[in-house]
Amino acid sequence: MRTIPATWTEADAWLAVLHQRGHLHRAETGTDGTRTVQRGRHSRPWTLHHPVLALDWIEDLVRDVEQRDTETRR
């Protein structure tokens, strides 16, 4: 359980790492403070309006990546 609230700084750090490692096609900050993310070039873009929502989205992405890695190692 978290003891501190999620921040955009934390979410942005995760998004940067996922982008650098090729798991995320695009992550941009909007003028209103939201983040627009896109997993693949032809994937549907998502707008994240709050850092907690961003971390939930990131968690789903990391789980998908881990599951794919596990399946390819078999």
PEBEL-V35364 format. One record per helix or strand. SS is the DSSP state (helix for helix, strand for strand). FROM is the first residue (numbers start at 1). TO is the last residue. If there is no record, write none. Layout:
SS & FROM & TO
SS & FROM & TO
This chain:
helix & 8 & 20
strand & 26 & 29
strand & 35 & 38
strand & 46 & 48
helix & 51 & 73
